[in-house]
Amino acid sequence: MRAVRSVDNSELERLRCLSALDVLSLMADHAKVDRDFSPVRATGTQRVHVSAGGADWEILVDGARFYDTQAGKGGGGAVDLVMHLWRVPFKQAVKMLREAGA
């Protein structure tokens, strides 16, 4: 197995700023925005139905932030989202994002 090159701060910051919706479009097997969803609090929040790695989620996204409604967990940034969806460690998530062209 090939080692993952280290992540410098500028790359990490760039990945943290990516839109969660863009990351879902890039990394999920399937992602569909629920057009009928009306957010209660933050008006920019969208609900997305996601399939990845053989599992399904209902994810709320707002900018770089995400929240898994079923697990009651959330985070911010592309690396956290890939780690959550694919259940992989940090270095593997970075590698997956790089390979996907994020």
Secondary structure, 3 states (H helix, E strand, C coil): CCCCCCCCHHHHHHHHHCCHHHHHHHHCCEEEECCCCCCCCCCCCEEEEEEECCEEEEEEEECCEEEECCCCEEEECHHHHHHHHHCCCHHHHHHHHHHHCC
